[in-house]
Amino acid sequence: MTEPNRKLRFAYMDHWRIDGPQGYVSQYSSVKLFDSFLKQVSALGFEAIETFDFHLGVLIDLFGSLANARAFMQERGIDRVLGLFHAVMYRNGVSQAHEPATHDGLFNHALHTVKSAEGLGVQNLIVMPAGQYHDVEPVTDERIRACADLWSRVGKMTLDYGIKVCCHHEFYCGIHHAEE
């Protein structure tokens, strides 16, 4: 699609599935399905996609490298993976943004993710700033500050790679009220 015809200067988060005989099938299941997904998203006017960090390995498996995956996307009108959702598996005592003792592990995981995404054109690392509410409660100023300290540290690091940290808030996130 030519630049003037673009209607959406945004990315599409890949919540796309098709019905298969045994349930939903992901576009990351095959090159054929990924091709169909990209063509549909491009036809709608999107110029990029957003995906989860756990799909990086699948893209390498399908295309041999992330550079090849990006070239495949570009041939179908999708320029890049604009946003990469950093899917942290929050676990008490192991990986919780509100627990400073776990920050080094979380930071190193983010660093690995950012380095692993090289070649896709990622501009945004999307993070949920805290674990689920039942793991964070009570939500205190101290816990919010600990989360902010971690993601500020990660944000400084990602800027070295040309990537910004963005916060994803949802109902399940421990920080989800305006006063928090």
C-alpha positions in Angstrom: 0.0 0.0 0.0 1.4 3.4 -0.9 2.1 5.9 1.9 -0.7 8.3 1.0 -3.3 5.4 1.1 -2.3 4.4 4.6 -5.2 5.1 7.0 -3.7 3.7 10.2 -0.3 4.8 11.4 -0.5 2.2 14.1 0.4 -1.4 14.7 -2.0 -4.3 15.1 -1.6 -6.4 18.3 -1.7 -10.0 17.1 -4.9 -11.2 18.8 -5.7 -13.0 15.5 -6.6 -16.6 15.4 -8.5 -18.8 13.0 -10.9 -21.7 13.8 -9.3 -25.0 13.2 -10.8 -28.5 13.6 -9.4 -28.8 17.1 -9.8 -25.1 18.2 -8.1 -21.8 17.5 -4.9 -21.9 15.5 -2.2 -19.2 15.8 -0.8 -17.4 12.8 2.6 -18.5 14.1 1.8 -22.1 13.3 3.0 -22.0 9.8 4.5 -19.6 7.1 1.2 -20.0 5.2 -0.9 -18.7 8.2 1.6 -16.0 9.0 1.4 -14.9 5.3 -2.4 -14.7 5.5 -2.3 -12.8 8.7 0.1 -10.2 7.4 -1.8 -9.7 4.2 -5.1 -9.2 6.1 -3.5 -6.7 8.6 -1.8 -4.8 5.8 -5.0 -4.7 3.7 -6.7 -3.0 6.6 -4.0 -0.2 6.5 -1.8 -1.2 9.4 1.8 -0.7 8.8 3.2 -2.7 11.7 2.3 -5.4 14.1 2.9 -5.9 17.8 3.6 -9.4 19.2 4.7 -11.1 22.3 8.4 -11.8 23.1 7.8 -15.5 23.2 7.1 -15.4 19.5 10.7 -14.4 18.6 11.9 -18.0 18.7 8.9 -19.1 16.5 9.8 -16.4 13.9 13.4 -17.7 13.8 12.1 -21.2 13.4 9.8 -20.2 10.5 12.2 -17.9 8.7 15.7 -18.8 9.8 16.4 -15.3 11.3 14.5 -12.3 12.5 16.0 -10.3 9.6 14.4 -12.8 7.2 11.1 -12.6 9.1 11.1 -8.8 8.8 11.9 -9.0 5.0 8.9 -11.4 4.7 6.7 -8.9 6.6 7.9 -6.0 4.4 7.1 -8.0 1.2 3.5 -8.1 2.5 3.2 -4.4 3.4 4.1 -4.7 7.1 7.2 -2.7 7.9 8.2 -4.0 11.3 7.3 -5.4 14.7 6.7 -2.0 16.2 5.9 -3.1 19.7 7.1 -6.2 21.6 5.0 -7.2 24.5 7.4 -8.4 27.3 5.5 -11.3 28.7 6.9 -11.5 32.2 5.6 -14.5 34.2 5.3 -12.8 37.6 5.9 -15.2 40.5 6.2 -14.3 44.1 9.7 -14.3 45.4 11.2 -14.9 41.9 9.9 -12.2 39.5 7.7 -9.5 40.9 8.3 -5.9 40.0 7.2 -4.8 43.5 9.9 -6.9 45.1 13.3 -5.2 44.7 15.1 -8.5 45.4 13.9 -9.8 42.0 14.8 -6.7 40.0 18.2 -8.0 38.7 16.5 -11.1 37.2 13.7 -9.1 35.7 16.2 -6.5 34.3 18.4 -9.3 32.8 15.3 -10.9 31.2 14.3 -7.6 29.6 17.9 -7.1 28.4 17.9 -10.6 26.8 14.5 -9.8 25.2 15.7 -6.5 23.7 18.9 -8.1 22.4 17.0 -11.0 21.0 14.7 -8.8 19.0 17.4 -7.1 17.0 16.5 -6.9 13.3 12.7 -6.6 13.7 12.7 -2.8 14.0 11.1 -2.8 17.5 10.5 0.7 18.9 8.5 -0.2 22.0 8.9 -2.7 24.7 5.5 -3.1 26.3 5.4 -4.1 29.9 2.7 -4.7 32.5 4.2 -2.7 35.3 3.2 -5.1 38.1 1.9 -8.6 38.7 -1.7 -9.5 39.3 -3.5 -7.6 42.0 -3.8 -10.6 44.3 0.0 -10.9 44.2 0.7 -7.2 44.8 -1.9 -6.3 47.4 -1.8 -4.3 49.4 -0.8 -1.8 46.8 1.3 0.7 48.7 3.4 3.7 47.7 6.5 1.6 48.5 5.5 -1.2 46.1 4.5 1.3 43.4 7.9 3.0 43.8 9.7 -0.4 43.5 7.8 -1.1 40.2 8.7 2.4 39.0 12.4 1.9 39.9 12.6 -1.4 38.0 10.9 -0.1 34.8 12.9 3.2 34.9 16.0 1.1 35.0 14.8 -1.1 32.1 13.8 2.0 30.2 17.2 3.6 30.5 18.7 0.3 29.1 16.3 0.0 26.2 17.0 3.5 25.0 20.5 2.3 24.3 18.9 0.0 21.7 16.5 2.7 20.4 13.5 1.2 22.2 11.1 2.9 24.6 9.3 1.2 27.5 5.5 1.5 27.4 3.2 0.5 30.1 0.2 -1.8 29.4 -2.5 -1.5 32.0 -5.3 -3.9 32.4 -7.8 -5.1 34.9 -5.5 -7.9 36.2 -2.5 -5.6 36.8 -1.9 -4.9 40.4 -1.7 -1.2 39.6 -4.9 -0.4 37.9 -6.7 2.4 39.8 -6.2 6.1 39.0 -5.0 6.9 42.5 -2.3 4.2 42.2 
